Amino acid sequence: MTDRALAAAVEAAHAAGEIAMRYYRSGFDVMLKSDCSPVTQADREAEAAIVEILARACPDYGMLGEELGSRGNQDVRWIIDPIDGTRNFVRRIPFWATLIALEERGEVVVGVIHVPTSGDLYTARRGDGARLNGELLSVSKTEAIGEAFFIHAGLNLVREQGWWDGLARLVDATERQRGFGDFLGYTLVAEGKAEIYAELDLKPWDLAAPKIIVEEAGGRFSDLAGTPTIYSGTALATNGRLHAPALALLRG
């Protein structure tokens, strides 16, 4: 079943990427949603294309999409983000991607991240490893927090949500820090290029595909309380070896 689901997700991600790239190369209108985050025609058309392909391939599965909401069977459902990194997309920064995952009764079993600007395709199936363009991925073997590369996302949210002191502790403890944000932090951890990534203010569609890709690459994923969930609004992805010390520093 996961073979068919993965093939459908890859097809849908490529179709969405083609739509998004047409707008990215030409132009689009930007609107604000109720939470003041941007949305474009590309987001909506890309998600509609994803839904059409997935519904045809797996008609018994439900959907949860960033733009079109939920429908159908919610015990087994696709979780879709047509453009993760819309703010980058709007500014023509090439770090944005299509995220598609399949969740079965609360467990993510398939994940796809497609980066249209580079053509990179990350895929994972539960128990079968994570791959980048077909090649197996593996997290880093770094065991010392003082040798770790720590990636973070929006700093204003860290202060607003009360994690500033914890982030400062993690910054002080690690060797190198950069802010990348969105899907990119998770893929860098999965590729073994960074050890720790923390992010806040998240939705399930931001995290479902990254979670399984990090885990199948040998890493560990949780929220900032240490629970392996995509539903609490926070996320910590690591190479596994540094998960406990990273959590301890963040939580104080």
C-alpha positions in Angstrom: 0.0 0.0 0.0 2.8 2.5 0.9 4.4 1.8 -2.5 1.3 3.0 -4.3 0.9 5.9 -1.9 4.5 7.0 -2.3 4.2 6.9 -6.1 1.1 9.0 -6.0 2.6 11.5 -3.6 5.7 11.9 -5.9 3.4 12.4 -8.9 1.3 15.0 -7.1 4.4 16.9 -5.8 5.9 17.2 -9.3 2.6 18.4 -10.7 2.3 21.0 -7.9 5.9 22.1 -8.5 5.2 22.7 -12.2 2.3 24.9 -11.3 4.2 26.9 -8.7 7.2 27.4 -10.9 5.1 29.0 -13.6 4.0 31.6 -11.2 7.4 31.9 -9.6 9.0 32.7 -13.0 6.2 35.1 -14.1 4.0 36.8 -11.4 1.2 36.4 -9.0 -1.1 38.3 -6.6 -0.4 38.0 -2.9 -3.3 37.9 -0.4 -3.4 37.7 3.4 -5.2 35.0 5.2 -6.9 35.5 8.5 -3.6 34.8 10.4 -1.9 37.5 8.3 0.2 34.9 6.5 0.5 35.3 2.7 -1.2 33.1 0.1 -1.0 33.2 -3.7 -2.8 31.7 -6.7 0.1 29.3 -6.9 -0.6 27.8 -3.4 -4.3 27.2 -4.2 -3.8 25.8 -7.7 -1.0 23.6 -6.6 -3.0 22.2 -3.7 -6.0 21.6 -6.0 -3.7 19.6 -8.4 -2.4 17.6 -5.5 -5.8 16.7 -4.2 -7.0 15.7 -7.7 -4.1 13.3 -8.2 -4.2 11.8 -4.7 -8.0 11.4 -4.8 -7.7 9.5 -8.1 -4.9 7.3 -6.9 -6.3 6.6 -3.3 -10.0 7.4 -3.3 -10.6 6.0 0.2 -8.1 8.3 1.8 -9.0 11.7 3.4 -7.2 15.0 3.1 -5.9 17.7 5.3 -4.5 20.6 3.3 -3.3 24.1 4.3 -5.5 25.9 1.8 -8.5 23.6 1.2 -9.0 22.2 4.7 -10.1 18.7 5.6 -12.3 16.3 3.8 -13.1 12.6 3.8 -11.6 9.8 6.0 -9.6 11.4 8.7 -8.3 8.0 10.1 -6.2 7.6 6.9 -5.4 10.9 5.3 -3.0 12.9 3.2 -1.5 16.0 4.9 -0.6 18.6 2.3 1.4 21.8 2.2 1.5 23.0 -1.5 4.1 25.6 -0.9 6.1 25.4 2.4 7.9 28.7 2.6 5.4 31.0 0.9 7.1 34.1 2.2 10.3 32.9 0.5 8.3 32.2 -2.7 6.8 35.7 -2.6 10.3 37.2 -2.3 11.7 34.9 -5.0 14.0 33.2 -2.5 14.4 29.7 -3.8 14.0 27.8 -0.5 10.4 26.6 -0.7 8.9 23.2 -1.3 5.8 21.0 -1.7 5.2 18.7 1.3 2.9 15.7 1.2 2.6 13.0 3.8 0.3 10.0 4.5 -1.0 9.6 8.0 -2.6 6.3 9.2 -4.3 6.5 12.5 -2.0 9.1 13.9 1.3 7.7 12.4 3.0 9.3 9.4 3.9 6.4 7.1 4.9 8.2 3.8 6.5 11.5 3.3 7.6 13.6 0.2 9.4 16.9 0.0 9.9 18.3 -3.5 12.0 21.4 -4.1 11.0 22.7 -7.5 13.8 25.3 -7.8 16.5 22.7 -7.5 14.6 19.6 -8.5 15.5 17.8 -5.3 13.1 15.1 -4.1 13.1 13.7 -0.6 11.1 10.6 0.0 10.5 8.2 3.0 8.4 5.2 3.8 8.0 3.9 7.4 10.7 1.2 7.9 12.3 1.7 4.5 14.6 4.7 5.1 14.7 8.2 3.7 16.1 9.2 0.3 17.3 12.2 -1.6 16.9 11.7 -5.3 17.0 8.0 -4.7 20.1 7.9 -2.5 19.7 6.8 1.1 20.1 9.6 3.7 21.7 9.3 7.1 21.9 11.8 10.0 25.3 12.8 11.4 27.1 10.8 14.0 28.1 13.9 16.1 27.7 13.1 19.8 29.1 16.2 21.4 26.8 19.2 21.7 29.8 21.5 21.5 30.4 20.2 17.9 26.8 20.6 16.8 25.4 22.8 14.0 22.2 24.3 15.4 19.6 25.7 13.0 16.7 28.0 14.1 13.8 29.7 12.5 11.9 33.0 13.3 13.5 34.6 16.4 10.6 37.0 17.2 8.4 33.9 17.8 11.0 32.5 20.2 10.8 35.6 22.3 7.0 35.9 22.1 6.4 32.3 23.0 8.8 32.3 26.0 11.6 30.2 24.6 14.3 32.9 24.4 16.3 31.8 27.4 16.3 28.2 26.2 17.4 29.2 22.7 20.2 31.3 24.1 21.4 28.2 26.1 21.4 26.1 23.0 23.2 28.8 21.1 25.9 29.0 23.8 26.3 25.2 23.9 26.7 24.6 20.1 29.5 25.2 17.8 27.7 26.9 14.9 24.3 28.5 14.4 22.3 29.7 11.4 18.7 30.6 10.7 17.2 28.9 7.6 13.6 28.0 8.5 10.8 26.0 7.0 11.5 22.6 5.4 15.2 23.3 4.8 16.2 22.8 8.5 14.7 19.3 8.6 16.3 18.2 5.3 19.7 19.5 6.5 19.4 17.4 9.6 18.3 14.4 7.6 21.3 14.8 5.3 23.7 14.9 8.2 24.7 18.5 7.4 23.3 19.9 10.7 22.5 18.2 14.0 19.7 20.3 15.6 16.8 22.3 14.3 14.1 24.0 16.4 11.0 25.8 15.2 7.8 27.3 16.6 4.3 28.3 15.4 3.7 25.3 13.2 0.8 23.4 11.7 0.5 19.6 11.0 1.1 20.2 7.2 4.5 21.9 8.1 5.7 18.9 10.0 4.2 15.6 8.7 6.6 15.0 5.8 9.7 16.4 7.6 9.0 14.2 10.6 9.2 10.9 8.7 12.1 12.0 6.6 14.2 12.9 9.7 13.2 9.7 11.5 13.8 7.4 8.6 17.2 9.0 8.1 18.0 7.9 11.7 17.2 11.1 13.5 14.6 12.0 16.1 11.7 14.3 15.9 9.5 15.7 18.8 7.9 18.9 20.0 9.8 21.0 22.5 8.2 19.0 25.3 9.8 15.8 23.9 6.6 14.3 22.5 6.8 12.9 19.0 3.8 14.8 17.7 3.1 17.1 14.8 0.1 18.7 16.6 1.5 20.9 19.4 2.9 23.7 17.3 6.5 23.3 18.1 9.2 21.0 16.7 12.7 19.8 17.4 14.6 17.6 14.9 18.0 16.2 15.7 20.5 13.5 14.8 19.0 11.5 17.7 22.3 11.5 19.7 21.8 15.1 20.7 18.0 15.1 21.2 18.0 14.8 25.0 20.7 17.4 25.6 19.0 19.8 23.2 15.7 19.4 24.9 17.3 19.9 28.3 18.9 23.1 27.2 15.8 24.4 25.6 13.6 23.6 28.6 16.1 24.6 31.3 
